[in-house]
Amino acid sequence: MNANQRRLFVEKLAEDEAALRAQLERLRREAEAAAAATGALAAHAADKDMAGQ
C-alpha cells in the first residue's frame, strides 16, 4: 500500500467509524424511547387492572 492509498484508507476508515457511531447513538435513543413507551404502556395497563376496567 503506497502513501496515497494509506491516506485514503485512513480517511475512509474515519468516515465509516463516524457513521457507525452516529447509527449506534440513534439506535440507543430509539431503544430507550421504546423501553420508556413499553414501561408507560405496562403502567397504564396495570392501572386499568387495578381500577377493574
C-alpha positions as CSV (number, residue, x, y, z in Angstrom):
1,M,0.0,0.0,0.0
2,N,1.5,3.3,-1.0
3,A,1.2,6.6,1.0
4,N,-1.7,7.9,-1.0
5,Q,-3.6,4.6,-0.7
6,R,-2.9,4.6,3.0
7,R,-4.1,8.1,3.4
8,L,-7.4,7.3,1.5
9,F,-7.8,4.2,3.7
10,V,-7.4,6.1,6.9
11,E,-9.8,8.8,5.7
12,K,-12.4,6.3,4.7
13,L,-12.0,4.4,8.0
14,A,-12.6,7.6,10.0
15,E,-15.7,8.3,7.9
16,D,-17.0,4.8,8.4
17,E,-16.3,5.0,12.2
18,A,-18.2,8.3,12.5
19,A,-21.2,6.9,10.6
20,L,-21.3,3.8,12.8
21,R,-21.1,5.9,16.0
22,A,-23.9,8.1,14.8
23,Q,-26.0,5.0,13.9
24,L,-25.3,3.4,17.2
25,E,-26.3,6.6,19.1
26,R,-29.6,6.7,17.1
27,L,-30.3,3.1,17.8
28,R,-29.7,3.7,21.5
29,R,-32.1,6.6,21.6
30,E,-34.7,4.6,19.8
31,A,-34.3,1.7,22.2
32,E,-34.6,4.0,25.2
33,A,-37.7,5.5,23.8
34,A,-39.2,2.1,23.1
35,A,-38.4,1.0,26.6
36,A,-39.9,4.1,28.1
37,A,-43.0,3.6,26.0
38,T,-43.3,0.0,26.9
39,G,-43.0,0.9,30.6
40,A,-45.6,3.6,30.2
41,L,-48.0,1.1,28.5
42,A,-47.4,-1.5,31.2
43,A,-48.1,1.1,33.9
44,H,-51.3,2.1,32.2
45,A,-52.4,-1.5,31.8
46,A,-51.7,-2.1,35.5
47,D,-53.7,1.0,36.4
48,K,-56.6,-0.2,34.4
49,D,-56.5,-3.7,36.0
50,M,-56.5,-2.1,39.5
51,A,-59.5,0.0,38.6
52,G,-61.4,-3.0,37.4
53,Q,-61.6,-2.0,33.8
